Amino acid sequence: MGGYFWRIWAVLLVLSIFWLGACIKTSPSAEAQNGVADVIKAKTFCLVDDQGEIRAMLGVSADGSPNLSLADAQGEIRAVLVVLADGSPVLRLSDALGNTRAMLGVFDDGTPNLGLFDAQDKPRARLAVLADGSPRLVLADVEGRSLFSAP
Protein backbone atom coordinates (compact mmCIF):
# COMPACT_ATOMS: atom_id res chain seq x y z
CA MET A 1 0.00 0.00 0.00
CA GLY A 2 2.91 2.41 0.73
CA GLY A 3 4.36 2.18 -2.79
CA TYR A 4 1.01 3.15 -4.26
CA PHE A 5 0.92 6.39 -2.25
CA TRP A 6 4.41 7.30 -3.48
CA ARG A 7 3.42 6.62 -7.11
CA ILE A 8 0.36 8.82 -6.66
CA TRP A 9 2.49 11.54 -5.06
CA ALA A 10 4.95 11.42 -7.98
CA VAL A 11 2.15 11.58 -10.57
CA LEU A 12 0.52 14.52 -8.78
CA LEU A 13 3.82 16.37 -8.56
CA VAL A 14 4.51 15.91 -12.28
CA LEU A 15 0.95 16.93 -13.19
CA SER A 16 1.17 20.03 -10.98
CA ILE A 17 4.44 21.11 -12.57
CA PHE A 18 3.04 20.44 -16.06
CA TRP A 19 -0.05 22.56 -15.46
CA LEU A 20 1.87 25.34 -13.79
CA GLY A 21 4.17 25.52 -16.83
CA ALA A 22 1.21 25.45 -19.21
CA CYS A 23 -0.49 28.29 -17.36
CA ILE A 24 2.64 30.41 -17.22
CA LYS A 25 3.46 30.07 -20.93
CA THR A 26 -0.09 30.66 -22.13
CA SER A 27 -1.65 34.03 -21.63
CA PRO A 28 -5.22 35.03 -22.35
CA SER A 29 -5.45 35.75 -26.06
CA ALA A 30 -9.18 35.79 -26.63
CA GLU A 31 -10.92 39.10 -26.25
CA ALA A 32 -13.90 39.29 -23.95
CA GLN A 33 -17.14 38.75 -25.80
CA ASN A 34 -20.56 40.14 -25.10
CA GLY A 35 -22.78 37.65 -23.37
CA VAL A 36 -21.93 34.32 -21.79
CA ALA A 37 -20.86 31.21 -23.68
CA ASP A 38 -22.76 28.00 -23.03
CA VAL A 39 -19.62 25.88 -23.37
CA ILE A 40 -15.94 26.77 -23.19
CA LYS A 41 -13.44 24.13 -24.29
CA ALA A 42 -9.75 24.13 -23.48
CA LYS A 43 -7.03 21.78 -22.27
CA THR A 44 -6.11 24.02 -19.34
CA PHE A 45 -7.86 26.81 -17.46
CA CYS A 46 -5.95 29.08 -15.10
CA LEU A 47 -7.60 31.38 -12.59
CA VAL A 48 -5.63 34.34 -11.33
CA ASP A 49 -6.07 36.73 -8.44
CA ASP A 50 -6.13 40.55 -8.65
CA GLN A 51 -2.32 40.61 -8.88
CA GLY A 52 -2.30 38.19 -11.84
CA GLU A 53 -0.93 35.30 -9.77
CA ILE A 54 -2.18 31.83 -10.66
CA ARG A 55 -4.40 30.52 -7.87
CA ALA A 56 -6.20 27.61 -9.57
CA MET A 57 -5.54 25.38 -12.55
CA LEU A 58 -7.93 22.94 -14.21
CA GLY A 59 -6.68 20.74 -16.99
CA VAL A 60 -6.32 17.32 -18.53
CA SER A 61 -2.92 15.61 -18.76
CA ALA A 62 -1.58 13.72 -21.78
CA ASP A 63 -2.88 10.42 -20.34
CA GLY A 64 -6.38 11.89 -20.02
CA SER A 65 -6.31 12.45 -16.25
CA PRO A 66 -8.31 15.53 -15.20
CA ASN A 67 -6.61 17.65 -12.53
CA LEU A 68 -7.59 20.59 -10.34
CA SER A 69 -4.79 22.38 -8.48
CA LEU A 70 -5.32 25.15 -5.95
CA ALA A 71 -2.51 27.47 -4.85
CA ASP A 72 -2.13 29.79 -1.90
CA ALA A 73 -1.31 33.51 -2.17
CA GLN A 74 2.43 32.68 -2.40
CA GLY A 75 1.84 30.42 -5.42
CA GLU A 76 2.43 27.16 -3.54
CA ILE A 77 0.11 24.38 -4.68
CA ARG A 78 -1.79 23.37 -1.55
CA ALA A 79 -4.50 21.05 -2.90
CA VAL A 80 -4.66 18.78 -5.93
CA LEU A 81 -7.64 16.73 -7.01
CA VAL A 82 -7.01 14.26 -9.83
CA VAL A 83 -8.69 11.25 -11.36
CA LEU A 84 -5.86 8.95 -12.46
CA ALA A 85 -5.85 7.09 -15.77
CA ASP A 86 -7.13 3.94 -14.03
CA GLY A 87 -10.13 5.91 -12.72
CA SER A 88 -8.86 6.28 -9.15
CA PRO A 89 -9.72 9.66 -7.59
CA VAL A 90 -7.04 11.21 -5.37
CA LEU A 91 -6.99 14.35 -3.22
CA ARG A 92 -3.57 15.59 -2.04
CA LEU A 93 -3.23 18.32 0.59
CA SER A 94 0.11 20.05 1.16
CA ASP A 95 1.60 22.40 3.72
CA ALA A 96 2.99 25.86 2.94
CA LEU A 97 6.36 24.32 1.97
CA GLY A 98 4.78 22.00 -0.60
CA ASN A 99 5.14 18.86 1.49
CA THR A 100 2.31 16.36 1.14
CA ARG A 101 0.57 16.15 4.52
CA ALA A 102 -2.59 14.20 3.65
CA MET A 103 -3.76 12.11 0.74
CA LEU A 104 -7.20 10.62 0.27
CA GLY A 105 -7.91 8.23 -2.54
CA VAL A 106 -10.00 5.37 -3.77
CA PHE A 107 -7.92 2.62 -5.40
CA ASP A 108 -9.04 1.07 -8.68
CA ASP A 109 -10.45 -1.90 -6.70
CA GLY A 110 -12.79 0.50 -4.85
CA THR A 111 -10.96 0.53 -1.51
CA PRO A 112 -10.74 3.96 0.17
CA ASN A 113 -7.44 5.02 1.74
CA LEU A 114 -6.28 7.96 3.83
CA GLY A 115 -2.58 8.66 4.26
CA LEU A 116 -1.08 11.18 6.67
CA PHE A 117 2.50 12.35 6.19
CA ASP A 118 5.03 14.12 8.39
CA ALA A 119 6.77 17.39 7.47
CA GLN A 120 9.42 15.41 5.53
CA ASP A 121 6.81 13.78 3.23
CA LYS A 122 7.16 10.42 4.98
CA PRO A 123 3.97 8.38 5.43
CA ARG A 124 3.21 8.08 9.13
CA ALA A 125 -0.41 6.88 9.28
CA ARG A 126 -2.65 4.99 6.87
CA LEU A 127 -6.30 4.17 7.25
CA ALA A 128 -8.10 1.97 4.75
CA VAL A 129 -11.19 -0.11 4.29
CA LEU A 130 -10.14 -3.29 2.50
CA ALA A 131 -12.06 -4.98 -0.31
CA ASP A 132 -13.67 -7.42 2.18
CA GLY A 133 -14.98 -4.45 4.20
CA SER A 134 -12.53 -4.80 7.08
CA PRO A 135 -10.75 -1.69 8.39
CA ARG A 136 -6.97 -1.34 8.42
CA LEU A 137 -4.88 1.13 10.41
CA VAL A 138 -1.09 1.36 10.17
CA LEU A 139 1.13 3.79 12.09
CA ALA A 140 4.78 4.07 11.06
CA ASP A 141 7.95 5.56 12.48
CA VAL A 142 10.15 8.02 10.60
CA GLU A 143 11.93 5.15 8.77
CA GLY A 144 8.61 3.68 7.62
CA ARG A 145 8.67 0.73 10.05
CA SER A 146 5.31 -0.27 11.43
CA LEU A 147 4.77 0.91 15.02
CA PHE A 148 1.17 -0.25 15.19
CA SER A 149 -1.28 -1.91 12.89
CA ALA A 150 -4.80 -3.12 13.38
CA PRO A 151 -6.15 -5.58 12.74
LUMMILO-138758 format. One record per atom (N, C-alpha, C, CB): x, y, z; residue in one letter; residue number from 1. Coordinates in pm, whole numbers, always signed. Glycine has a CB too. Layout:
// residues N
<<X,Y,Z>,A,NUM>
...
// end
This chain:
// residues 151
<<+83,-119,+0>,M,1>
<<+0,+0,+0>,M,1>
<<+87,+125,+0>,M,1>
<<-94,+0,+121>,M,1>
<<+206,+123,+66>,G,2>
<<+291,+241,+73>,G,2>
<<+344,+283,-62>,G,2>
<<+405,+216,+166>,G,2>
<<+384,+186,-147>,G,3>
<<+436,+218,-279>,G,3>
<<+333,+288,-364>,G,3>
<<+481,+93,-347>,G,3>
<<+207,+253,-348>,Y,4>
<<+101,+315,-426>,Y,4>
<<+90,+463,-393>,Y,4>
<<-33,+245,-401>,Y,4>
<<+99,+499,-264>,F,5>
<<+92,+639,-225>,F,5>
<<+206,+718,-287>,F,5>
<<+95,+653,-72>,F,5>
<<+327,+660,-291>,W,6>
<<+441,+730,-348>,W,6>
<<+423,+749,-498>,W,6>
<<+570,+656,-320>,W,6>
<<+368,+647,-568>,R,7>
<<+342,+662,-711>,R,7>
<<+241,+772,-734>,R,7>
<<+292,+530,-772>,R,7>
<<+136,+777,-654>,I,8>
<<+36,+882,-666>,I,8>
<<+100,+1018,-643>,I,8>
<<-81,+859,-567>,I,8>
<<+184,+1028,-538>,W,9>
<<+249,+1154,-506>,W,9>
<<+334,+1199,-624>,W,9>
<<+336,+1141,-380>,W,9>
<<+410,+1107,-685>,A,10>
<<+495,+1142,-798>,A,10>
<<+412,+1188,-917>,A,10>
<<+582,+1024,-838>,A,10>
<<+302,+1119,-946>,V,11>
<<+215,+1158,-1057>,V,11>
<<+157,+1296,-1032>,V,11>
<<+101,+1054,-1076>,V,11>
<<+111,+1322,-910>,L,12>
<<+52,+1452,-878>,L,12>
<<+155,+1564,-889>,L,12>
<<-8,+1451,-738>,L,12>
<<+277,+1537,-846>,L,13>
<<+382,+1637,-856>,L,13>
<<+410,+1671,-1002>,L,13>
<<+509,+1588,-787>,L,13>
<<+424,+1568,-1085>,V,14>
<<+451,+1591,-1228>,V,14>
<<+336,+1666,-1293>,V,14>
<<+474,+1456,-1301>,V,14>
<<+211,+1626,-1262>,L,15>
<<+95,+1693,-1319>,L,15>
<<+89,+1840,-1276>,L,15>
<<-34,+1622,-1277>,L,15>
<<+120,+1866,-1148>,S,16>
<<+117,+2003,-1098>,S,16>
<<+220,+2090,-1169>,S,16>
<<+142,+2006,-946>,S,16>
<<+340,+2036,-1188>,I,17>
<<+444,+2111,-1257>,I,17>
<<+405,+2135,-1402>,I,17>
<<+579,+2036,-1250>,I,17>
<<+348,+2032,-1467>,F,18>
<<+304,+2044,-1606>,F,18>
<<+201,+2156,-1621>,F,18>
<<+245,+1911,-1655>,F,18>
<<+100,+2155,-1534>,W,19>
<<-5,+2256,-1546>,W,19>
<<+44,+2395,-1509>,W,19>
<<-124,+2218,-1459>,W,19>
<<+133,+2404,-1413>,L,20>
<<+187,+2534,-1379>,L,20>
<<+263,+2591,-1499>,L,20>
<<+279,+2524,-1256>,L,20>
<<+344,+2508,-1563>,G,21>
<<+417,+2552,-1683>,G,21>
<<+323,+2592,-1795>,G,21>
<<+510,+2443,-1731>,G,21>
<<+217,+2513,-1815>,A,22>
<<+121,+2545,-1921>,A,22>
<<+53,+2678,-1894>,A,22>
<<+16,+2433,-1935>,A,22>
<<+19,+2704,-1769>,C,23>
<<-49,+2829,-1736>,C,23>
<<+44,+2948,-1750>,C,23>
<<-105,+2823,-1595>,C,23>
<<+170,+2929,-1714>,I,24>
<<+264,+3041,-1722>,I,24>
<<+293,+3077,-1867>,I,24>
<<+394,+3006,-1650>,I,24>
<<+309,+2976,-1956>,K,25>
<<+346,+3007,-2093>,K,25>
<<+228,+3046,-2181>,K,25>
<<+416,+2890,-2154>,K,25>
<<+107,+3025,-2134>,T,26>
<<-9,+3066,-2213>,T,26>
<<-76,+3184,-2144>,T,26>
<<-110,+2949,-2232>,T,26>
<<-97,+3286,-2218>,S,27>
<<-165,+3403,-2163>,S,27>
<<-299,+3418,-2234>,S,27>
<<-78,+3533,-2178>,S,27>
<<-391,+3487,-2171>,P,28>
<<-522,+3503,-2235>,P,28>
<<-508,+3575,-2368>,P,28>
<<-618,+3579,-2143>,P,28>
<<-556,+3512,-2475>,S,29>
<<-545,+3575,-2606>,S,29>
<<-681,+3610,-2665>,S,29>
<<-471,+3484,-2700>,S,29>
<<-785,+3551,-2610>,A,30>
<<-918,+3579,-2663>,A,30>
<<-972,+3706,-2597>,A,30>
<<-1015,+3459,-2638>,A,30>
<<-1032,+3789,-2678>,E,31>
<<-1092,+3910,-2625>,E,31>
<<-1225,+3876,-2561>,E,31>
<<-1109,+4016,-2735>,E,31>
<<-1262,+3952,-2461>,A,32>
<<-1390,+3929,-2395>,A,32>
<<-1503,+3951,-2496>,A,32>
<<-1407,+4023,-2272>,A,32>
<<-1600,+3865,-2490>,Q,33>
<<-1714,+3875,-2580>,Q,33>
<<-1836,+3921,-2501>,Q,33>
<<-1741,+3740,-2651>,Q,33>
<<-1930,+3978,-2574>,N,34>
<<-2056,+4014,-2510>,N,34>
<<-2133,+3887,-2483>,N,34>
<<-2139,+4112,-2598>,N,34>
<<-2200,+3882,-2370>,G,35>
<<-2278,+3765,-2337>,G,35>
<<-2194,+3658,-2270>,G,35>
<<-2343,+3709,-2461>,G,35>
<<-2257,+3544,-2248>,V,36>
<<-2193,+3432,-2179>,V,36>
<<-2200,+3310,-2269>,V,36>
<<-2260,+3404,-2042>,V,36>
<<-2089,+3242,-2285>,A,37>
<<-2086,+3121,-2368>,A,37>
<<-2150,+3005,-2292>,A,37>
<<-1941,+3087,-2409>,A,37>
<<-2218,+2919,-2365>,D,38>
<<-2276,+2800,-2303>,D,38>
<<-2169,+2698,-2270>,D,38>
<<-2380,+2738,-2395>,D,38>
<<-2069,+2685,-2355>,V,39>
<<-1962,+2588,-2337>,V,39>
<<-1830,+2654,-2374>,V,39>
<<-1986,+2459,-2422>,V,39>
<<-1729,+2632,-2290>,I,40>
<<-1594,+2677,-2319>,I,40>
<<-1507,+2553,-2316>,I,40>
<<-1544,+2787,-2216>,I,40>
<<-1430,+2530,-2422>,K,41>
<<-1344,+2413,-2429>,K,41>
<<-1199,+2456,-2431>,K,41>
<<-1377,+2327,-2553>,K,41>
<<-1118,+2388,-2351>,A,42>
<<-975,+2413,-2348>,A,42>
<<-908,+2295,-2279>,A,42>
<<-942,+2548,-2273>,A,42>
<<-777,+2283,-2296>,K,43>
<<-703,+2178,-2227>,K,43>
<<-665,+2221,-2086>,K,43>
<<-578,+2140,-2305>,K,43>
<<-648,+2351,-2066>,T,44>
<<-611,+2402,-1934>,T,44>
<<-680,+2536,-1911>,T,44>
<<-458,+2417,-1922>,T,44>
<<-732,+2553,-1792>,F,45>
<<-786,+2681,-1746>,F,45>
<<-703,+2726,-1627>,F,45>
<<-938,+2670,-1709>,F,45>
<<-667,+2852,-1624>,C,46>
<<-595,+2908,-1510>,C,46>
<<-677,+3025,-1456>,C,46>
<<-450,+2955,-1551>,C,46>
<<-694,+3026,-1325>,L,47>
<<-760,+3138,-1259>,L,47>
<<-654,+3218,-1185>,L,47>
<<-872,+3088,-1161>,L,47>
<<-661,+3348,-1198>,V,48>
<<-563,+3434,-1133>,V,48>
<<-633,+3528,-1036>,V,48>
<<-484,+3515,-1238>,V,48>
<<-554,+3577,-939>,D,49>
<<-607,+3673,-844>,D,49>
<<-590,+3815,-900>,D,49>
<<-535,+3660,-706>,D,49>
<<-620,+3915,-820>,D,50>
<<-613,+4055,-865>,D,50>
<<-471,+4098,-904>,D,50>
<<-664,+4146,-756>,D,50>
<<-370,+4029,-854>,Q,51>
<<-232,+4061,-888>,Q,51>
<<-182,+3981,-1009>,Q,51>
<<-141,+4035,-767>,Q,51>
<<-269,+3899,-1068>,G,52>
<<-230,+3819,-1184>,G,52>
<<-162,+3688,-1149>,G,52>
<<-141,+3899,-1271>,G,52>
<<-157,+3655,-1021>,E,53>
<<-93,+3530,-977>,E,53>
<<-189,+3414,-996>,E,53>
<<-48,+3540,-828>,E,53>
<<-135,+3302,-1045>,I,54>
<<-218,+3183,-1066>,I,54>
<<-258,+3125,-931>,I,54>
<<-143,+3077,-1151>,I,54>
<<-388,+3107,-912>,R,55>
<<-440,+3052,-787>,R,55>
<<-509,+2919,-806>,R,55>
<<-535,+3150,-724>,R,55>
<<-554,+2889,-929>,A,56>
<<-620,+2761,-957>,A,56>
<<-594,+2722,-1101>,A,56>
<<-773,+2768,-928>,A,56>
<<-576,+2591,-1121>,M,57>
<<-554,+2538,-1255>,M,57>
<<-644,+2416,-1273>,M,57>
<<-404,+2501,-1278>,M,57>
<<-709,+2408,-1386>,L,58>
<<-793,+2294,-1421>,L,58>
<<-749,+2249,-1558>,L,58>
<<-946,+2330,-1418>,L,58>
<<-716,+2122,-1570>,G,59>
<<-668,+2074,-1699>,G,59>
<<-679,+1924,-1711>,G,59>
<<-526,+2117,-1721>,G,59>
<<-634,+1875,-1825>,V,60>
<<-632,+1732,-1853>,V,60>
<<-491,+1699,-1900>,V,60>
<<-741,+1691,-1960>,V,60>
<<-428,+1598,-1839>,S,61>
<<-292,+1561,-1876>,S,61>
<<-292,+1479,-2005>,S,61>
<<-226,+1482,-1763>,S,61>
<<-173,+1448,-2054>,A,62>
<<-158,+1372,-2178>,A,62>
<<-223,+1234,-2169>,A,62>
<<-12,+1357,-2213>,A,62>
<<-226,+1175,-2048>,D,63>
<<-288,+1042,-2034>,D,63>
<<-439,+1050,-2011>,D,63>
<<-223,+967,-1918>,D,63>
<<-494,+1172,-2015>,G,64>
<<-638,+1189,-2002>,G,64>
<<-685,+1212,-1860>,G,64>
<<-707,+1072,-2057>,G,64>
<<-595,+1225,-1765>,S,65>
<<-631,+1245,-1625>,S,65>
<<-669,+1391,-1599>,S,65>
<<-516,+1203,-1532>,S,65>
<<-794,+1417,-1556>,P,66>
<<-831,+1553,-1520>,P,66>
<<-768,+1591,-1386>,P,66>
<<-984,+1569,-1513>,P,66>
<<-734,+1720,-1370>,N,67>
<<-661,+1765,-1253>,N,67>
<<-707,+1905,-1216>,N,67>
<<-509,+1761,-1277>,N,67>
<<-730,+1926,-1088>,L,68>
<<-759,+2059,-1034>,L,68>
<<-656,+2089,-928>,L,68>
<<-905,+2068,-977>,L,68>
<<-581,+2198,-945>,S,69>
<<-479,+2238,-848>,S,69>
<<-516,+2374,-793>,S,69>
<<-337,+2241,-912>,S,69>
<<-502,+2389,-662>,L,70>
<<-532,+2515,-595>,L,70>
<<-408,+2564,-522>,L,70>
<<-651,+2499,-496>,L,70>
<<-372,+2690,-544>,A,71>
<<-251,+2747,-485>,A,71>
<<-286,+2853,-383>,A,71>
<<-161,+2806,-594>,A,71>
<<-195,+2873,-288>,D,72>
<<-213,+2979,-190>,D,72>
<<-164,+3112,-248>,D,72>
<<-138,+2946,-58>,D,72>
<<-169,+3218,-170>,A,73>
<<-131,+3351,-217>,A,73>
<<+16,+3360,-257>,A,73>
<<-161,+3455,-109>,A,73>
<<+101,+3269,-205>,Q,74>
<<+243,+3268,-240>,Q,74>
<<+271,+3183,-364>,Q,74>
<<+325,+3216,-122>,Q,74>
<<+167,+3122,-422>,G,75>
<<+184,+3042,-542>,G,75>
<<+213,+2895,-516>,G,75>
<<+293,+3098,-623>,G,75>
<<+217,+2856,-389>,E,76>
<<+243,+2716,-354>,E,76>
<<+116,+2634,-373>,E,76>
<<+295,+2703,-207>,E,76>
<<+127,+2524,-447>,I,77>
<<+11,+2438,-468>,I,77>
<<-21,+2367,-337>,I,77>
<<+36,+2335,-583>,I,77>
<<-141,+2390,-285>,R,78>
<<-179,+2337,-155>,R,78>
<<-278,+2222,-164>,R,78>
<<-238,+2446,-71>,R,78>
<<-353,+2214,-274>,A,79>
<<-450,+2105,-290>,A,79>
<<-454,+2063,-436>,A,79>
<<-592,+2149,-241>,A,79>
<<-456,+1933,-458>,V,80>
<<-466,+1878,-593>,V,80>
<<-570,+1768,-591>,V,80>
<<-328,+1823,-643>,V,80>
<<-664,+1777,-682>,L,81>
<<-764,+1673,-701>,L,81>
<<-745,+1618,-841>,L,81>
<<-911,+1727,-680>,L,81>
<<-726,+1488,-853>,V,82>
<<-701,+1426,-983>,V,82>
<<-775,+1293,-990>,V,82>
<<-548,+1405,-1006>,V,82>
<<-818,+1259,-1109>,V,83>
<<-869,+1125,-1136>,V,83>
<<-764,+1061,-1227>,V,83>
<<-1015,+1127,-1204>,V,83>
<<-694,+960,-1173>,L,84>
<<-586,+895,-1246>,L,84>
<<-639,+819,-1367>,L,84>
<<-510,+800,-1154>,L,84>
<<-547,+779,-1455>,A,85>
<<-585,+709,-1577>,A,85>
<<-664,+582,-1550>,A,85>
<<-462,+676,-1658>,A,85>
<<-640,+517,-1435>,D,86>
<<-713,+394,-1403>,D,86>
<<-850,+423,-1341>,D,86>
<<-632,+308,-1307>,D,86>
<<-885,+553,-1327>,G,87>
<<-1013,+591,-1272>,G,87>
<<-1012,+620,-1123>,G,87>
<<-1112,+486,-1299>,G,87>
<<-898,+605,-1059>,S,88>
<<-886,+628,-915>,S,88>
<<-884,+777,-883>,S,88>
<<-761,+560,-859>,S,88>
<<-977,+826,-799>,P,89>
<<-972,+966,-759>,P,89>
<<-875,+983,-641>,P,89>
<<-1114,+1016,-720>,P,89>
<<-801,+1094,-643>,V,90>
<<-704,+1121,-537>,V,90>
<<-709,+1270,-503>,V,90>
<<-560,+1079,-581>,V,90>
<<-708,+1298,-373>,L,91>
<<-699,+1435,-322>,L,91>
<<-570,+1444,-241>,L,91>
<<-824,+1474,-236>,L,91>
<<-483,+1538,-278>,R,92>
<<-357,+1559,-204>,R,92>
<<-361,+1697,-142>,R,92>
<<-233,+1542,-297>,R,92>
<<-329,+1706,-13>,L,93>
<<-323,+1832,+59>,L,93>
<<-181,+1854,+106>,L,93>
<<-424,+1834,+178>,L,93>
<<-129,+1975,+84>,S,94>
<<+11,+2005,+116>,S,94>
<<+20,+2121,+214>,S,94>
<<+90,+2037,-11>,S,94>
<<+135,+2128,+283>,D,95>
<<+160,+2240,+372>,D,95>
<<+218,+2357,+292>,D,95>
<<+256,+2199,+486>,D,95>
<<+250,+2465,+360>,A,96>
<<+299,+2586,+294>,A,96>
<<+433,+2566,+224>,A,96>
<<+311,+2699,+395>,A,96>
<<+507,+2461,+260>,L,97>
<<+636,+2432,+197>,L,97>
<<+623,+2337,+79>,L,97>
<<+731,+2374,+299>,L,97>
<<+500,+2292,+51>,G,98>
<<+478,+2200,-60>,G,98>
<<+487,+2054,-24>,G,98>
<<+576,+2229,-167>,G,98>
<<+507,+2024,+104>,N,99>
<<+514,+1886,+149>,N,99>
<<+374,+1826,+156>,N,99>
<<+584,+1876,+285>,N,99>
<<+359,+1706,+104>,T,100>
<<+231,+1636,+114>,T,100>
<<+206,+1605,+261>,T,100>
<<+230,+1505,+28>,T,100>
<<+91,+1643,+312>,R,101>
<<+57,+1615,+452>,R,101>
<<-59,+1518,+464>,R,101>
<<+24,+1744,+524>,R,101>
<<-146,+1514,+363>,A,102>
<<-259,+1420,+365>,A,102>
<<-294,+1383,+222>,A,102>
<<-383,+1480,+439>,A,102>
<<-334,+1258,+205>,M,103>
<<-376,+1211,+74>,M,103>
<<-495,+1117,+95>,M,103>
<<-259,+1139,-2>,M,103>
<<-600,+1143,+21>,L,104>
<<-720,+1062,+27>,L,104>
<<-746,+1010,-112>,L,104>
<<-842,+1142,+82>,L,104>
<<-768,+880,-122>,G,105>
<<-791,+823,-254>,G,105>
<<-878,+699,-246>,G,105>
<<-661,+791,-321>,G,105>
<<-927,+662,-361>,V,106>
<<-1000,+537,-377>,V,106>
<<-926,+459,-484>,V,106>
<<-1152,+560,-414>,V,106>
<<-869,+344,-445>,F,107>
<<-792,+262,-540>,F,107>
<<-884,+208,-648>,F,107>
<<-720,+146,-468>,F,107>
<<-824,+157,-756>,D,108>
<<-904,+107,-868>,D,108>
<<-990,-13,-830>,D,108>
<<-813,+70,-983>,D,108>
<<-960,-79,-716>,D,109>
<<-1045,-190,-670>,D,109>
<<-1160,-141,-581>,D,109>
<<-962,-292,-595>,D,109>
<<-1169,-8,-563>,G,110>
<<-1279,+50,-485>,G,110>
<<-1248,+72,-339>,G,110>
<<-1396,-36,-496>,G,110>
<<-1128,+37,-293>,T,111>
<<-1096,+53,-151>,T,111>
<<-1051,+195,-122>,T,111>
<<-988,-47,-108>,T,111>
<<-1114,+260,-21>,P,112>
<<-1074,+396,+17>,P,112>
<<-953,+392,+109>,P,112>
<<-1191,+469,+86>,P,112>
<<-866,+493,+94>,N,113>
<<-744,+502,+174>,N,113>
<<-717,+646,+211>,N,113>
<<-625,+443,+98>,N,113>
<<-670,+665,+334>,L,114>
<<-628,+796,+383>,L,114>
<<-486,+783,+432>,L,114>
<<-723,+850,+495>,L,114>
<<-397,+866,+381>,G,115>
<<-258,+866,+426>,G,115>
<<-224,+1000,+487>,G,115>
<<-162,+834,+311>,G,115>
<<-155,+997,+600>,L,116>
<<-108,+1118,+667>,L,116>
<<+43,+1115,+669>,L,116>
<<-166,+1130,+812>,L,116>
<<+106,+1228,+635>,F,117>
<<+250,+1235,+619>,F,117>
<<+309,+1337,+714>,F,117>
<<+285,+1271,+475>,F,117>
<<+436,+1315,+753>,D,118>
<<+503,+1412,+839>,D,118>
<<+559,+1527,+753>,D,118>
<<+618,+1344,+921>,D,118>
<<+627,+1620,+817>,A,119>
<<+677,+1739,+747>,A,119>
<<+786,+1706,+645>,A,119>
<<+730,+1839,+847>,A,119>
<<+841,+1584,+649>,Q,120>
<<+942,+1541,+553>,Q,120>
<<+883,+1452,+444>,Q,120>
<<+1055,+1468,+624>,Q,120>
<<+751,+1457,+425>,D,121>
<<+681,+1378,+323>,D,121>
<<+685,+1227,+347>,D,121>
<<+739,+1409,+188>,D,121>
<<+712,+1186,+468>,K,122>
<<+716,+1042,+498>,K,122>
<<+580,+998,+549>,K,122>
<<+828,+1009,+602>,K,122>
<<+528,+885,+495>,P,123>
<<+397,+838,+543>,P,123>
<<+407,+793,+688>,P,123>
<<+345,+722,+454>,P,123>
<<+318,+843,+771>,R,124>
<<+321,+808,+913>,R,124>
<<+196,+735,+958>,R,124>
<<+339,+933,+996>,R,124>
<<+83,+757,+891>,A,125>
<<-41,+688,+928>,A,125>
<<-121,+658,+802>,A,125>
<<-125,+773,+1028>,A,125>
<<-178,+538,+798>,R,126>
<<-265,+499,+687>,R,126>
<<-390,+435,+744>,R,126>
<<-191,+402,+590>,R,126>
<<-501,+474,+688>,L,127>
<<-630,+417,+725>,L,127>
<<-697,+373,+597>,L,127>
<<-719,+519,+805>,L,127>
<<-747,+250,+595>,A,128>
<<-810,+197,+475>,A,128>
<<-926,+107,+514>,A,128>
<<-707,+120,+389>,A,128>
<<-1016,+91,+419>,V,129>
<<-1119,-11,+429>,V,129>
<<-1089,-107,+315>,V,129>
<<-1267,+49,+422>,V,129>
<<-1055,-231,+350>,L,130>
<<-1014,-329,+250>,L,130>
<<-1133,-379,+169>,L,130>
<<-944,-446,+318>,L,130>
<<-1102,-451,+62>,A,131>
<<-1206,-498,-31>,A,131>
<<-1311,-583,+39>,A,131>
<<-1143,-577,-144>,A,131>
<<-1271,-657,+145>,D,132>
<<-1367,-742,+218>,D,132>
<<-1449,-663,+320>,D,132>
<<-1293,-855,+288>,D,132>
<<-1423,-531,+328>,G,133>
<<-1498,-445,+420>,G,133>
<<-1431,-425,+554>,G,133>
<<-1633,-501,+441>,G,133>
<<-1321,-493,+578>,S,134>
<<-1253,-480,+708>,S,134>
<<-1166,-354,+710>,S,134>
<<-1168,-605,+738>,S,134>
<<-1158,-289,+826>,P,135>
<<-1075,-169,+839>,P,135>
<<-929,-207,+857>,P,135>
<<-1124,-82,+957>,P,135>
<<-841,-114,+824>,R,136>
<<-697,-134,+842>,R,136>
<<-636,-2,+882>,R,136>
<<-630,-191,+712>,R,136>
<<-558,-5,+992>,L,137>
<<-488,+113,+1041>,L,137>
<<-342,+76,+1058>,L,137>
<<-550,+166,+1175>,L,137>
<<-253,+158,+1003>,V,138>
<<-109,+136,+1017>,V,138>
<<-45,+269,+1057>,V,138>
<<-46,+82,+883>,V,138>
<<+35,+264,+1165>,L,139>
<<+113,+379,+1209>,L,139>
<<+259,+344,+1192>,L,139>
<<+80,+418,+1358>,L,139>
<<+339,+436,+1136>,A,140>
<<+478,+407,+1106>,A,140>
<<+570,+509,+1172>,A,140>
<<+501,+406,+956>,A,140>
<<+695,+464,+1196>,D,141>
<<+795,+556,+1248>,D,141>
<<+857,+633,+1131>,D,141>
<<+905,+480,+1331>,D,141>
<<+955,+715,+1161>,V,142>
<<+1015,+802,+1060>,V,142>
<<+1085,+722,+949>,V,142>
<<+1113,+897,+1126>,V,142>
<<+1129,+599,+978>,E,143>
<<+1193,+515,+877>,E,143>
<<+1091,+432,+799>,E,143>
<<+1294,+423,+942>,E,143>
<<+964,+442,+832>,G,144>
<<+861,+368,+762>,G,144>
<<+830,+232,+824>,G,144>
<<+902,+350,+620>,G,144>
<<+894,+199,+937>,R,145>
<<+867,+73,+1005>,R,145>
<<+736,+83,+1080>,R,145>
<<+982,+36,+1101>,R,145>
<<+662,-24,+1077>,S,146>
<<+531,-27,+1143>,S,146>
<<+547,-20,+1295>,S,146>
<<+454,-154,+1103>,S,146>
<<+482,+79,+1357>,L,147>
<<+477,+91,+1502>,L,147>
<<+353,+23,+1557>,L,147>
<<+481,+238,+1544>,L,147>
<<+246,+30,+1478>,F,148>
<<+117,-25,+1519>,F,148>
<<+37,-54,+1394>,F,148>
<<+41,+73,+1615>,F,148>
<<-34,-164,+1397>,S,149>
<<-128,-191,+1289>,S,149>
<<-245,-267,+1346>,S,149>
<<-61,-269,+1174>,S,149>
<<-360,-243,+1293>,A,150>
<<-480,-312,+1338>,A,150>
<<-573,-327,+1218>,A,150>
<<-551,-236,+1455>,A,150>
<<-639,-432,+1200>,P,151>
<<-615,-558,+1274>,P,151>
<<-487,-621,+1232>,P,151>
<<-730,-657,+1255>,P,151>
// end
